[in-house]
Amino acid sequence: METLGDVGILGANAYFWPATGYFVLPGSGPDDKLIVDAKTMGPDHLPAHGHCSLFSYELSIAGERLIVDSGVEEYEPGPWRDFWRSTRAHNTVVVDGAERSEIWAAFRVGQMTRLLDSSFLQQPSSALFVGMHRGFVGQKIPTPHRRFIIALMLRRWIVIDEVLGTGTHTLESFIHFAPGVDCRVEDGVVSLRSASCDMRLYPLFENSSTGAGVKCVKGQTEPIQGWYAPEFGKTFPNPVVELSLSSTLPARVAYLIAPAGQRCESWRFQIAESSASVRIEIAIDSANGTAVEHFDLKSLASFPALRGNSPAPFH
């Protein structure tokens, strides 16, 4: 069995700017970098410029941006302004089409989700970010969302989204790629090619009640999706991968991003949790064998609904 720890040191150290809420995970290349947004929309008294971007991220490989934030093209109220601020315009998860926070007009914000906890762990051959937020606007019974983002050697990245709670819900995970990326879906695997990058995205679904879907959209207008605004007044169509499933909760949707040449045959993960700790194990099967990595970290903040108590009110 190959151990990822045997193949070298993972780039520079992961780091965190507490004043900004951004975490940075290195990659195995000198210009590989993944930046995670782990901040609230803004101060409670002035969230007007905030977007529903909690736990979204951007990824650059060899200095080239592969996964991007949609940006913002205008401040005029209307469907486009709503899109730029929405949860689905970011690289994160939506449950039942609901927003992370209540947004309307050009700069209005009502109820906001709450960040419950976030942390990261650096190891010689890997780095991990983990965060949890309280749920989505308008839910009578909240569905907390916990996200794990993992950087591994050999330019491999993993995102695991865990949606907690009860009942049957529709989960959607969005991944927005730079406009120059060619995106194709074949047999459930996503091929991603750019001028200097040839990658594959391997989805993985757990506890899917009615099957799962993988598709790529670009330049869509009804509903608006697949648009990138690098600055005011400029928009370009860009490919967006949508992973979806309808499932009873708890449920997980995850994906592995890896170079096409590695020919990953399958991958899997296991999360074992106690009251004091969380252990995550990752295994990736390829022609070169099975690579394994694991993480041990303290448990994140607990949530009342998970202990059988009444959920706390949405703030």
ZIWONOR-V959997 format. One record per pair of residues at least 24 apart in sequence whose C-alpha atoms are under 10 Angstrom apart, sorted by sequence separation. I is the first residue (numbers start at 1). J is the second residue. If there is no record, write none. Layout:
# ZIWONOR-V959997
i=I j=J
i=I j=J
This chain:
# ZIWONOR-V959997
i=34 j=58
i=35 j=59
i=67 j=91
i=81 j=105
i=82 j=106
i=112 j=136
i=113 j=137
i=126 j=150
i=127 j=151
i=128 j=152
i=141 j=165
i=142 j=166
i=143 j=167
i=188 j=212
i=190 j=214
i=216 j=240
i=217 j=241
i=262 j=286
i=263 j=287
i=264 j=288
i=265 j=289
i=266 j=290
i=267 j=291
i=268 j=292
i=269 j=293
i=270 j=294
i=271 j=295
i=272 j=296
i=273 j=297
i=274 j=298
i=275 j=299
i=276 j=300
i=33 j=58
i=34 j=59
i=35 j=60
i=79 j=104
i=81 j=106
i=82 j=107
i=111 j=136
i=112 j=137
i=126 j=151
i=127 j=152
i=141 j=166
i=188 j=213
i=189 j=214
i=190 j=215
i=215 j=240
i=216 j=241
i=217 j=242
i=262 j=287
i=263 j=288
i=264 j=289
i=265 j=290
i=267 j=292
i=269 j=294
i=273 j=298
i=274 j=299
i=275 j=300
i=276 j=301
i=33 j=59
i=34 j=60
i=49 j=75
i=78 j=104
i=79 j=105
i=80 j=106
i=81 j=107
i=111 j=137
i=125 j=151
i=126 j=152
i=127 j=153
i=141 j=167
i=143 j=169
i=188 j=214
i=189 j=215
i=190 j=216
i=215 j=241
i=216 j=242
i=262 j=288
i=264 j=290
i=273 j=299
i=275 j=301
i=32 j=59
i=33 j=60
i=34 j=61
i=77 j=104
i=78 j=105
i=79 j=106
i=110 j=137
i=111 j=138
i=125 j=152
i=126 j=153
i=187 j=214
i=188 j=215
i=214 j=241
i=215 j=242
i=216 j=243
i=275 j=302
i=32 j=60
i=33 j=61
i=77 j=105
i=78 j=106
i=116 j=144
i=118 j=146
i=120 j=148
i=122 j=150
i=124 j=152
i=125 j=153
i=135 j=163
i=186 j=214
i=214 j=242
i=215 j=243
i=256 j=284
i=31 j=60
i=32 j=61
i=33 j=62
i=76 j=105
i=77 j=106
i=115 j=144
i=116 j=145
i=117 j=146
i=118 j=147
i=119 j=148
i=120 j=149
i=121 j=150
i=122 j=151
i=123 j=152
i=124 j=153
i=125 j=154
i=128 j=157
i=130 j=159
i=132 j=161
i=135 j=164
i=185 j=214
i=186 j=215
i=213 j=242
i=214 j=243
i=215 j=244
i=31 j=61
i=32 j=62
i=33 j=63
i=75 j=105
i=76 j=106
i=77 j=107
i=114 j=144
i=115 j=145
i=116 j=146
i=118 j=148
i=120 j=150
i=126 j=156
i=127 j=157
i=128 j=158
i=129 j=159
i=130 j=160
i=131 j=161
i=132 j=162
i=134 j=164
i=135 j=165
i=185 j=215
i=213 j=243
i=214 j=244
i=30 j=61
i=31 j=62
i=32 j=63
i=33 j=64
i=34 j=65
i=51 j=82
i=56 j=87
i=75 j=106
i=76 j=107
i=113 j=144
i=126 j=157
i=128 j=159
i=130 j=161
i=132 j=163
i=184 j=215
i=185 j=216
i=212 j=243
i=213 j=244
i=214 j=245
i=23 j=55
i=27 j=59
i=29 j=61
i=30 j=62
i=31 j=63
i=32 j=64
i=33 j=65
i=51 j=83
i=52 j=84
i=53 j=85
i=58 j=90
i=74 j=106
i=75 j=107
i=183 j=215
i=184 j=216
i=212 j=244
i=213 j=245
i=21 j=54
i=22 j=55
i=24 j=57
i=26 j=59
i=27 j=60
i=28 j=61
i=29 j=62
i=30 j=63
i=31 j=64
i=32 j=65
i=34 j=67
i=51 j=84
i=52 j=85
i=53 j=86
i=54 j=87
i=56 j=89
i=57 j=90
i=58 j=91
i=100 j=133
i=183 j=216
i=184 j=217
i=211 j=244
i=212 j=245
i=213 j=246
i=23 j=57
i=24 j=58
i=25 j=59
i=26 j=60
i=27 j=61
i=28 j=62
i=29 j=63
i=51 j=85
i=52 j=86
i=53 j=87
i=56 j=90
i=57 j=91
i=100 j=134
i=101 j=135
i=102 j=136
i=103 j=137
i=183 j=217
i=211 j=245
i=212 j=246
i=22 j=57
i=24 j=59
i=27 j=62
i=50 j=85
i=51 j=86
i=52 j=87
i=53 j=88
i=55 j=90
i=56 j=91
i=57 j=92
i=100 j=135
i=101 j=136
i=102 j=137
i=183 j=218
i=210 j=245
i=211 j=246
i=212 j=247
i=49 j=85
i=50 j=86
i=51 j=87
i=52 j=88
i=53 j=89
i=54 j=90
i=55 j=91
i=56 j=92
i=99 j=135
i=100 j=136
i=101 j=137
i=102 j=138
i=208 j=244
i=209 j=245
i=210 j=246
i=211 j=247
i=52 j=89
i=53 j=90
i=54 j=91
i=55 j=92
i=56 j=93
i=98 j=135
i=99 j=136
i=100 j=137
i=101 j=138
i=171 j=208
i=208 j=245
i=209 j=246
i=210 j=247
i=51 j=89
i=52 j=90
i=53 j=91
i=54 j=92
i=55 j=93
i=98 j=136
i=99 j=137
i=100 j=138
i=170 j=208
i=205 j=243
i=207 j=245
i=208 j=246
i=209 j=247
i=210 j=248
i=51 j=90
i=53 j=92
i=54 j=93
i=97 j=136
i=98 j=137
i=99 j=138
i=179 j=218
i=204 j=243
i=205 j=244
i=206 j=245
i=207 j=246
i=208 j=247
i=209 j=248
i=52 j=92
i=53 j=93
i=95 j=135
i=96 j=136
i=97 j=137
i=98 j=138
i=169 j=209
i=172 j=212
i=176 j=216
i=201 j=241
i=203 j=243
i=205 j=245
i=207 j=247
i=208 j=248
i=209 j=249
i=94 j=135
i=95 j=136
i=98 j=139
i=168 j=209
i=171 j=212
i=172 j=213
i=173 j=214
i=175 j=216
i=176 j=217
i=177 j=218
i=206 j=247
i=207 j=248
i=208 j=249
i=212 j=253
i=94 j=136
i=95 j=137
i=172 j=214
i=174 j=216
i=176 j=218
i=205 j=247
i=207 j=249
i=209 j=251
i=96 j=139
i=156 j=199
i=158 j=201
i=160 j=203
i=207 j=250
i=208 j=251
i=95 j=139
i=155 j=199
i=156 j=200
i=157 j=201
i=158 j=202
i=159 j=203
i=160 j=204
i=161 j=205
i=162 j=206
i=206 j=250
i=207 j=251
i=208 j=252
i=156 j=201
i=158 j=203
i=159 j=204
i=160 j=205
i=206 j=251
i=207 j=252
i=208 j=253
i=54 j=100
i=205 j=251
i=206 j=252
i=207 j=253
i=52 j=99
i=53 j=100
i=54 j=101
i=179 j=226
i=192 j=239
i=205 j=252
i=206 j=253
i=52 j=100
i=53 j=101
i=95 j=143
i=178 j=226
i=179 j=227
i=204 j=252
i=205 j=253
i=206 j=254
i=51 j=100
i=52 j=101
i=87 j=136
i=95 j=144
i=176 j=225
i=177 j=226
i=178 j=227
i=179 j=228
i=204 j=253
i=205 j=254
i=51 j=101
i=52 j=102
i=95 j=145
i=176 j=226
i=177 j=227
i=178 j=228
i=179 j=229
i=203 j=253
i=204 j=254
i=205 j=255
i=50 j=101
i=52 j=103
i=94 j=145
i=174 j=225
i=175 j=226
i=176 j=227
i=177 j=228
i=190 j=241
i=203 j=254
i=204 j=255
i=51 j=103
i=93 j=145
i=176 j=228
i=202 j=254
i=203 j=255
i=204 j=256
i=50 j=103
i=93 j=146
i=202 j=255
i=203 j=256
i=93 j=147
i=201 j=255
i=202 j=256
i=203 j=257
i=36 j=91
i=48 j=103
i=92 j=147
i=183 j=238
i=184 j=239
i=200 j=255
i=201 j=256
i=202 j=257
i=51 j=107
i=179 j=235
i=180 j=236
i=182 j=238
i=183 j=239
i=185 j=241
i=200 j=256
i=201 j=257
i=202 j=258
i=49 j=106
i=50 j=107
i=179 j=236
i=180 j=237
i=181 j=238
i=182 j=239
i=183 j=240
i=184 j=241
i=200 j=257
i=201 j=258
i=48 j=106
i=49 j=107
i=50 j=108
i=51 j=109
i=178 j=236
i=179 j=237
i=180 j=238
i=181 j=239
i=183 j=241
i=199 j=257
i=200 j=258
i=201 j=259
i=41 j=100
i=48 j=107
i=49 j=108
i=50 j=109
i=54 j=113
i=178 j=237
i=179 j=238
i=180 j=239
i=181 j=240
i=199 j=258
i=200 j=259
i=201 j=260
i=41 j=101
i=47 j=107
i=48 j=108
i=49 j=109
i=52 j=112
i=54 j=114
i=55 j=115
i=177 j=237
i=178 j=238
i=179 j=239
i=198 j=258
i=199 j=259
i=200 j=260
i=40 j=101
i=46 j=107
i=47 j=108
i=48 j=109
i=52 j=113
i=54 j=115
i=177 j=238
i=178 j=239
i=179 j=240
i=198 j=259
i=199 j=260
i=200 j=261
i=46 j=108
i=47 j=109
i=48 j=110
i=176 j=238
i=177 j=239
i=178 j=240
i=197 j=259
i=198 j=260
i=199 j=261
i=200 j=262
i=202 j=264
i=204 j=266
i=46 j=109
i=47 j=110
i=55 j=118
i=176 j=239
i=177 j=240
i=197 j=260
i=198 j=261
i=199 j=262
i=200 j=263
i=201 j=264
i=202 j=265
i=203 j=266
i=204 j=267
i=205 j=268
i=175 j=239
i=176 j=240
i=177 j=241
i=200 j=264
i=202 j=266
i=203 j=267
i=204 j=268
i=44 j=109
i=47 j=112
i=175 j=240
i=176 j=241
i=192 j=257
i=202 j=267
i=204 j=269
i=44 j=110
i=174 j=240
i=175 j=241
i=176 j=242
i=189 j=255
i=191 j=257
i=192 j=258
i=92 j=159
i=174 j=241
i=175 j=242
i=190 j=257
i=192 j=259
i=193 j=260
i=41 j=109
i=44 j=112
i=93 j=161
i=95 j=163
i=173 j=241
i=174 j=242
i=175 j=243
i=191 j=259
i=192 j=260
i=92 j=161
i=93 j=162
i=94 j=163
i=173 j=242
i=174 j=243
i=191 j=260
i=42 j=112
i=93 j=163
i=172 j=242
i=173 j=243
i=174 j=244
i=41 j=112
i=172 j=243
i=173 j=244
i=40 j=112
i=41 j=113
i=96 j=168
i=97 j=169
i=171 j=243
i=172 j=244
i=173 j=245
i=40 j=113
i=41 j=114
i=96 j=169
i=97 j=170
i=171 j=244
i=172 j=245
i=40 j=114
i=55 j=129
i=95 j=169
i=96 j=170
i=97 j=171
i=170 j=244
i=171 j=245
i=172 j=246
i=39 j=114
i=40 j=115
i=55 j=130
i=95 j=170
i=96 j=171
i=97 j=172
i=170 j=245
i=171 j=246
i=39 j=115
i=55 j=131
i=94 j=170
i=95 j=171
i=96 j=172
i=169 j=245
i=170 j=246
i=171 j=247
i=38 j=115
i=54 j=131
i=55 j=132
i=94 j=171
i=95 j=172
i=169 j=246
i=170 j=247
i=54 j=132
i=55 j=133
i=93 j=171
i=94 j=172
i=95 j=173
i=168 j=246
i=169 j=247
i=170 j=248
i=38 j=117
i=39 j=118
i=54 j=133
i=93 j=172
i=94 j=173
i=168 j=247
i=169 j=248
i=170 j=249
i=38 j=118
i=92 j=172
i=93 j=173
i=94 j=174
i=167 j=247
i=168 j=248
i=169 j=249
i=171 j=251
i=173 j=253
i=38 j=119
i=92 j=173
i=93 j=174
i=166 j=247
i=167 j=248
i=168 j=249
i=169 j=250
i=171 j=252
i=172 j=253
i=173 j=254
i=91 j=173
i=92 j=174
i=93 j=175
i=166 j=248
i=167 j=249
i=168 j=250
i=169 j=251
i=171 j=253
i=173 j=255
i=90 j=173
i=91 j=174
i=92 j=175
i=165 j=248
i=166 j=249
i=167 j=250
i=168 j=251
i=88 j=172
i=90 j=174
i=91 j=175
i=92 j=176
i=164 j=248
i=165 j=249
i=166 j=250
i=88 j=173
i=89 j=174
i=90 j=175
i=91 j=176
i=163 j=248
i=164 j=249
i=165 j=250
i=166 j=251
i=88 j=174
i=89 j=175
i=90 j=176
i=91 j=177
i=163 j=249
i=164 j=250
i=165 j=251
i=87 j=174
i=88 j=175
i=89 j=176
i=162 j=249
i=163 j=250
i=164 j=251
i=88 j=176
i=162 j=250
i=163 j=251
i=164 j=252
i=162 j=251
i=163 j=252
i=55 j=145
i=161 j=251
i=162 j=252
i=163 j=253
i=38 j=129
i=55 j=146
i=56 j=147
i=161 j=252
i=162 j=253
i=38 j=130
i=55 j=147
i=57 j=149
i=160 j=252
i=161 j=253
i=162 j=254
i=36 j=129
i=38 j=131
i=40 j=133
i=55 j=148
i=62 j=155
i=160 j=253
i=161 j=254
i=36 j=130
i=38 j=132
i=55 j=149
i=61 j=155
i=159 j=253
i=160 j=254
i=161 j=255
i=23 j=118
i=25 j=120
i=38 j=133
i=159 j=254
i=160 j=255
i=23 j=119
i=24 j=120
i=25 j=121
i=26 j=122
i=158 j=254
i=159 j=255
i=160 j=256
i=21 j=118
i=23 j=120
i=25 j=122
i=28 j=125
i=158 j=255
i=159 j=256
i=27 j=125
i=28 j=126
i=59 j=157
i=157 j=255
i=158 j=256
i=159 j=257
i=27 j=126
i=157 j=256
i=158 j=257
i=26 j=126
i=27 j=127
i=156 j=256
i=157 j=257
i=158 j=258
i=25 j=126
i=26 j=127
i=156 j=257
i=157 j=258
i=25 j=127
i=26 j=128
i=155 j=257
i=156 j=258
i=157 j=259
i=16 j=119
i=24 j=127
i=25 j=128
i=155 j=258
i=156 j=259
i=16 j=120
i=24 j=128
i=25 j=129
i=154 j=258
i=155 j=259
i=15 j=120
i=24 j=129
i=145 j=250
i=147 j=252
i=149 j=254
i=153 j=258
i=154 j=259
i=14 j=120
i=15 j=121
i=23 j=129
i=69 j=175
i=70 j=176
i=143 j=249
i=144 j=250
i=146 j=252
i=147 j=253
i=148 j=254
i=149 j=255
i=150 j=256
i=151 j=257
i=152 j=258
i=156 j=262
i=14 j=121
i=15 j=122
i=68 j=175
i=69 j=176
i=70 j=177
i=143 j=250
i=145 j=252
i=147 j=254
i=155 j=262
i=13 j=121
i=14 j=122
i=67 j=175
i=68 j=176
i=69 j=177
i=70 j=178
i=154 j=262
i=13 j=122
i=14 j=123
i=67 j=176
i=68 j=177
i=69 j=178
i=160 j=269
i=12 j=122
i=13 j=123
i=66 j=176
i=67 j=177
i=68 j=178
i=13 j=124
i=66 j=177
i=67 j=178
i=68 j=179
i=158 j=269
i=10 j=122
i=12 j=124
i=14 j=126
i=65 j=177
i=66 j=178
i=67 j=179
i=10 j=123
i=11 j=124
i=13 j=126
i=14 j=127
i=36 j=149
i=65 j=178
i=66 j=179
i=9 j=123
i=10 j=124
i=11 j=125
i=13 j=127
i=14 j=128
i=64 j=178
i=65 j=179
i=66 j=180
i=67 j=181
i=9 j=124
i=10 j=125
i=11 j=126
i=14 j=129
i=34 j=149
i=65 j=180
i=66 j=181
i=8 j=124
i=9 j=125
i=10 j=126
i=11 j=127
i=34 j=150
i=65 j=181
i=7 j=124
i=8 j=125
i=9 j=126
i=10 j=127
i=34 j=151
i=58 j=175
i=5 j=123
i=6 j=124
i=7 j=125
i=8 j=126
i=33 j=151
i=56 j=174
i=57 j=175
i=58 j=176
i=59 j=177
i=5 j=124
i=6 j=125
i=32 j=151
i=56 j=175
i=57 j=176
i=58 j=177
i=59 j=178
i=4 j=124
i=5 j=125
i=4 j=125
i=5 j=126
i=3 j=125
i=4 j=126
i=27 j=150
i=28 j=151
i=32 j=155
i=34 j=157
i=25 j=149
i=26 j=150
i=27 j=151
i=28 j=152
i=29 j=153
i=158 j=282
i=25 j=150
i=26 j=151
i=27 j=152
i=28 j=153
i=29 j=154
i=25 j=151
i=26 j=152
i=27 j=153
i=28 j=154
i=29 j=155
i=66 j=192
i=25 j=152
i=26 j=153
i=27 j=154
i=28 j=155
i=66 j=193
i=27 j=155
i=28 j=156
i=66 j=194
i=156 j=284
i=26 j=155
i=27 j=156
i=65 j=194
i=27 j=157
i=64 j=194
i=152 j=282
i=64 j=195
i=66 j=197
i=64 j=196
i=65 j=197
i=148 j=280
i=150 j=282
i=63 j=196
i=64 j=197
i=66 j=199
i=62 j=196
i=61 j=196
i=62 j=197
i=89 j=224
i=61 j=197
i=88 j=224
i=89 j=225
i=14 j=151
i=88 j=225
i=89 j=226
i=89 j=227
i=165 j=303
i=89 j=228
i=164 j=303
i=166 j=305
i=83 j=223
i=84 j=224
i=153 j=293
i=165 j=305
i=166 j=306
i=10 j=151
i=11 j=152
i=80 j=221
i=83 j=224
i=84 j=225
i=152 j=293
i=164 j=305
i=165 j=306
i=10 j=152
i=11 j=153
i=82 j=224
i=83 j=225
i=164 j=306
i=9 j=152
i=10 j=153
i=84 j=227
i=9 j=153
i=10 j=154
i=79 j=223
i=80 j=224
i=83 j=227
i=84 j=228
i=8 j=153
i=10 j=155
i=79 j=224
i=80 j=225
i=84 j=229
i=150 j=295
i=7 j=153
i=8 j=154
i=165 j=311
i=5 j=152
i=6 j=153
i=7 j=154
i=4 j=152
i=5 j=153
i=4 j=153
i=91 j=240
i=93 j=242
i=95 j=244
i=4 j=154
i=90 j=240
i=91 j=241
i=93 j=243
i=94 j=244
i=96 j=246
i=89 j=240
i=91 j=242
i=93 j=244
i=95 j=246
i=73 j=227
i=88 j=242
i=146 j=300
i=70 j=225
i=72 j=227
i=73 j=228
i=74 j=229
i=70 j=226
i=71 j=227
i=72 j=228
i=73 j=229
i=70 j=227
i=71 j=228
i=72 j=229
i=73 j=230
i=74 j=231
i=75 j=232
i=69 j=227
i=70 j=228
i=71 j=229
i=72 j=230
i=73 j=231
i=74 j=232
i=69 j=228
i=70 j=229
i=71 j=230
i=72 j=231
i=73 j=232
i=74 j=233
i=144 j=303
i=68 j=228
i=69 j=229
i=70 j=230
i=71 j=231
i=72 j=232
i=73 j=233
i=74 j=234
i=93 j=253
i=69 j=230
i=71 j=232
i=72 j=233
i=73 j=234
i=74 j=235
i=144 j=305
i=68 j=230
i=72 j=234
i=73 j=235
i=143 j=305
i=144 j=306
i=72 j=235
i=142 j=305
i=143 j=306
i=71 j=235
i=141 j=305
i=70 j=235
i=70 j=236
i=126 j=293
i=128 j=295
i=130 j=297
i=70 j=238
i=125 j=293
i=126 j=294
i=127 j=295
i=132 j=300
i=133 j=301
i=143 j=311
i=126 j=295
i=128 j=297
i=131 j=300
i=132 j=301
i=134 j=303
i=141 j=310
i=142 j=311
i=68 j=238
i=123 j=293
i=130 j=300
i=131 j=301
i=132 j=302
i=133 j=303
i=141 j=311
i=142 j=312
i=123 j=294
i=132 j=303
i=140 j=311
i=141 j=312
i=142 j=313
i=67 j=239
i=68 j=240
i=123 j=295
i=141 j=313
i=142 j=314
i=67 j=240
i=122 j=295
i=140 j=313
i=141 j=314
i=121 j=295
i=140 j=314
i=121 j=296
i=139 j=314
i=121 j=297
i=138 j=314
i=120 j=297
i=134 j=311
i=137 j=314
i=119 j=297
i=134 j=312
i=136 j=314
i=137 j=315
i=119 j=298
i=135 j=314
i=134 j=314
i=119 j=300
i=134 j=315
i=117 j=299
i=118 j=300
i=117 j=300
i=118 j=301
i=116 j=300
i=117 j=301
i=116 j=301
i=117 j=302
i=115 j=301
i=116 j=302
i=116 j=303
i=114 j=314
i=113 j=314
i=114 j=315
i=112 j=314
i=113 j=315
i=111 j=314
i=112 j=315
i=111 j=315
i=110 j=315
i=101 j=315
i=4 j=283
i=3 j=283
i=4 j=284
i=2 j=283
i=2 j=284
i=2 j=285
i=6 j=291
i=2 j=288
i=3 j=289
i=4 j=290
i=5 j=291
i=1 j=288
i=2 j=289
i=3 j=290
i=4 j=291
i=5 j=292
i=1 j=289
i=2 j=290
i=3 j=291
i=4 j=292
i=5 j=293
i=1 j=290
i=2 j=291
i=3 j=292
i=4 j=293
i=1 j=291
i=2 j=292
i=3 j=293
i=4 j=294
i=1 j=292
i=2 j=293
